[in-house]
């Protein structure tokens, strides 16, 4: 296997392991895959810089009332750059919001140094409306 192909496979594996750890709430395991100088960017939101701050946000979401899941539709790499096309699901209590995300993750020395997600606020709001509808419908059905 060529060095470049091996780097791409390793990069994809690291990104998959990162999202898998977040899904099961293994925040410490996910943080081990991040570079200490990580920069986390989300469309139109302030950047979060450094493993301490990123870890703080991820730990804040790691509670019984919250949850995270991902459906990875496509993942591709060019060297240490990994592109993802996915649906993310954020859960807060009975509300689950699903929305489309594309991500660019850059790795250095096998760790994620840039996590840059792009999403549409319109799509996020649609996911919120659908999640509210599902939560309300579920509550109505359980009352019967």
C-alpha positions, 0 to 999 in steps of 0.5 A: 500500500502506498504511503499516501493511501495509508495516510488517507485510510488512517485519516478516515479511520481517525475521523470515524473513531472520533464521531463514534466516540461522541455518539456513545458519550466517550468524550475523553476518548474523542478528545484523545483524537484531537490536537491540543491546538484544535480549532472547531468552526461551525457556520456563523458561530464563533470558533472554539479554539484549544482542546480545553475549550472544545472539551468543555463544550463536548463535556457539557453535551455529555449529560443524560438530557442530551445526546448526539448521533450521526449518519455518515453518508459519505466520507473521503480523504485527500491525504490528511484532509477528510471530507464528511457528508452526514446528518447530525442528530442533537437530542435535548430531552424528548426533542431530537433535531436532525440536520445535514452537515458537511465537514472538513477535518484536517489532521496533523500527526494523526490528530484532528487539528481543524474541525470545520462544519458547514450547515444550513440554518434553514435545514436546522430549523426544519429539523427542529420543527420536525423534532418538535412535531415528533416529540409532541405526537409521541407525548399525545400518543402516550397519553391515550 
